[in-house]
Every structure is written in structure tokens, then in C-alpha cells.
Amino acid sequence: MSAPFRIALFGGTFDPIHEGHLEIAEKAHTALSLDQVLFLPCRQSPHKKSGPLASDKDRLQMIKLATHELDWASVSDFELQLPLPSYTWQTVEALKPTLPPKAQLFLLIGLDQWQSLPRWTHPEKLAAALELIVVGRDGEPGSRLGYRSHFLPGNHPASASEIRKDLAENKRPHWLPRKVFNFISKKDLYKSDP
């Protein structure tokens, strides 16, 4: 009997994707012996007041460029097709039929998201559907009754808002994969206010 396919869902605006995102995904892939990390850019987080600066199409393309050589990474526009706002529990329920049968599901999130999880819409449905991989800088988060969770330390300094600020000021930002930077430069993205 073969082991179930282990897949982590990694959602976010990825505006733009940067080396911090890739490091988190790589750590999760290695530490939990994942078969796949599925990058799922969202149209707009229900926890943010405004949407991404780059278009859905451009953000999707940047993720594809950044993950092209990672055989364990894949990219989906699934959440971009859903009506707003995008709630994680709805994405998971809708996505499940498209995944390998009996796949073991994980959700890759940051420590800040773990701490705010009780305020999410229907977190209990997430707890029932998958395990959480929590990546954080400041110590191990406390366990939470009813959740299956794994903690991975992470302290990459990349910040999408700082990257956008540098790009708006015509500075070469740190922590952008070369192909992503070239794409941004060619498309002249992030030249407005960050």
C-alpha cells in the first residue's frame, strides 16, 4: 500500500513573490517530506483592505517564473477564479475534488496567521480538513486544541512591501528572483505608490 500524496497549499497575494516565500516553501517541502507545494495566489485577502497592485495574470506569471525549476512546486489560478472574498475553507473544499484521491493536505501559513486563525471564517472546517504548517520567527507557537499543526522556524528578511517600495523608487530590491525582477522591469510594474 503506497503512502498518500502529501500536498501543502500555500496561499497569498504574492505581490510580488520573493525569496522569502520560496524559502518557506522549501523548508516545508523538506521538513514534512511533501510531494508538492501548491502556490495559490488569491485575488484579495479578506484580511486586507485593498487588493494587490499587480494584476492576477502578472502575479501568476511571476510565481511560475520563480518556481519553474522546482520539481516539487506547482502553481494554480484556482482561487483567482473564485468569487470575492476568498475564504480559505471554501478554497480547500472546492479544490479537494481536483487533487489526487486520499491526498494528505497541509496548509502553509505564517505565525501571524496562526495567531489570528480563531478569527477566520470557519476555522473548524480547516482543522477537520488538513494539517497546518506554521512558519514563524519568534519561537514556537502554542498548540491549539483541535488542530494538527507543525512549526518550522523561519526568519527570512524579505518583505513584499519593502520590495514594492524599492521598485517604486527605481531601486534594485533585495530578495527578488532574477527572472521575477526581469519580468517586473519589462512590464514596468510597481511604479505607482507602494
C-alpha positions in Angstrom: 0.0 0.0 0.0 1.5 3.3 -1.1 1.7 6.4 1.2 -0.8 9.1 0.5 0.2 12.0 -1.7 1.3 14.8 0.6 0.5 18.3 -0.6 0.7 21.7 1.0 -1.4 24.6 -0.1 0.4 27.9 0.0 -1.9 30.9 -0.5 -1.2 34.6 -0.5 -1.2 37.7 -2.7 2.4 37.1 -3.8 2.6 40.8 -4.8 5.4 40.0 -5.8 6.7 36.5 -4.9 10.1 36.7 -3.3 12.9 34.5 -2.0 11.3 34.5 1.5 8.2 32.8 0.0 10.5 30.3 -1.8 12.5 29.6 1.4 9.3 28.9 3.4 8.0 26.5 0.7 11.4 24.7 0.5 11.6 24.3 4.3 8.1 22.8 4.4 8.8 20.6 1.5 11.9 19.2 3.1 10.8 19.0 6.8 7.5 17.3 6.1 8.5 15.2 3.1 5.9 16.9 0.9 5.3 15.7 -2.6 4.0 19.1 -3.7 3.7 22.7 -2.6 0.8 24.3 -4.5 1.1 28.1 -4.8 -2.4 29.6 -4.8 -2.4 33.3 -5.4 -5.6 35.0 -4.2 -7.5 37.9 -5.7 -7.8 39.7 -2.4 -7.3 38.6 1.1 -10.4 39.1 3.3 -8.0 40.3 5.9 -6.6 43.2 3.8 -8.4 46.5 2.9 -7.0 46.7 -0.6 -6.1 44.3 -3.3 -2.8 43.5 -4.9 -1.0 46.1 -7.1 0.0 43.7 -9.8 -2.7 42.0 -11.9 -3.8 38.5 -11.3 -2.2 37.5 -14.6 1.1 39.1 -13.8 1.3 37.7 -10.3 0.5 34.2 -11.6 3.3 34.6 -14.2 5.8 35.8 -11.6 5.1 32.7 -9.4 5.5 30.4 -12.4 8.9 32.1 -13.2 10.1 31.8 -9.6 9.1 28.1 -9.2 9.9 26.9 -12.8 12.9 24.8 -11.7 11.4 23.4 -8.5 10.0 20.0 -9.4 8.0 19.8 -6.2 6.3 23.2 -6.7 3.2 23.9 -8.8 1.0 26.9 -9.4 -2.7 27.2 -9.7 -5.1 30.0 -10.7 -7.9 28.2 -8.9 -8.5 30.9 -6.2 -8.3 33.6 -8.8 -11.4 32.1 -10.4 -13.5 32.1 -7.2 -15.9 35.0 -6.3 -14.7 37.6 -3.8 -13.9 37.5 -1.0 -11.8 34.3 -0.9 -12.1 32.3 2.3 -9.6 29.6 2.8 -12.1 27.0 3.9 -14.1 27.5 0.7 -11.0 27.2 -1.4 -10.0 23.9 0.3 -13.5 22.4 -0.1 -13.7 23.4 -3.8 -10.1 22.3 -4.5 -10.3 18.9 -2.9 -12.0 17.1 -5.9 -9.2 18.3 -8.2 -6.5 16.7 -6.0 -5.2 13.1 -6.0 -7.6 10.8 -4.2 -6.9 10.5 -0.5 -4.2 13.2 -0.6 -2.9 14.3 2.8 -3.5 18.0 2.9 -1.5 20.7 4.6 -1.9 24.5 4.7 1.3 26.6 4.9 0.8 29.8 6.9 2.8 32.3 8.9 2.8 32.7 12.6 0.7 35.9 12.4 -2.0 33.9 10.5 -1.8 31.1 13.1 -2.4 33.7 15.9 -5.4 35.2 14.0 -6.8 31.8 13.0 -9.7 31.8 15.6 -11.0 35.0 13.8 -11.0 33.4 10.4 -14.3 32.3 8.8 -15.0 28.6 9.8 -11.5 27.7 11.1 -13.0 24.5 12.4 -13.6 23.3 8.8 -9.9 23.8 8.1 -9.0 21.9 11.3 -11.1 19.0 10.1 -9.7 19.0 6.5 -6.0 19.4 6.9 -2.9 19.9 9.0 -1.3 23.3 9.4 2.4 24.1 8.8 3.2 27.3 10.7 6.4 29.2 9.9 7.5 31.9 12.3 10.3 34.0 13.5 9.6 34.3 17.2 9.6 31.0 19.0 7.3 28.1 18.7 3.6 28.9 18.8 1.4 27.3 21.3 -0.6 24.3 20.3 -4.3 24.8 19.7 -6.9 22.2 20.7 -8.5 20.6 17.7 -5.7 21.5 15.2 -3.0 19.3 13.8 0.0 21.6 13.4 3.7 21.6 12.7 6.0 24.5 13.5 9.0 25.5 11.4 11.4 28.3 12.4 11.8 30.9 9.7 13.5 34.4 9.7 13.9 35.4 6.1 14.1 39.2 5.9 12.2 39.6 2.6 9.2 41.9 2.7 6.9 42.4 -0.3 6.0 45.9 0.8 9.7 46.9 1.0 10.3 45.3 -2.4 7.5 47.3 -3.9 8.8 50.5 -2.2 12.3 49.9 -3.7 10.8 49.3 -7.2 8.6 52.4 -7.0 11.8 54.4 -6.2 13.7 52.7 -9.1 16.0 50.8 -6.7 17.1 47.2 -7.3 15.4 45.4 -4.4 16.9 42.5 -2.5 15.3 39.1 -2.4 13.7 39.0 -5.8 14.5 36.0 -8.0 16.3 37.3 -11.1 13.6 36.1 -13.5 10.9 37.8 -11.5 12.9 41.1 -11.4 13.4 40.9 -15.2 9.7 40.4 -15.6 8.8 43.3 -13.4 11.3 45.5 -15.2 10.0 44.5 -18.6 6.3 45.1 -17.6 7.2 48.3 -15.6 5.3 47.0 -12.6 5.1 48.7 -9.1 6.0 52.1 -10.4 3.0 53.7 -8.6 2.9 54.2 -4.8 3.7 51.0 -2.9 
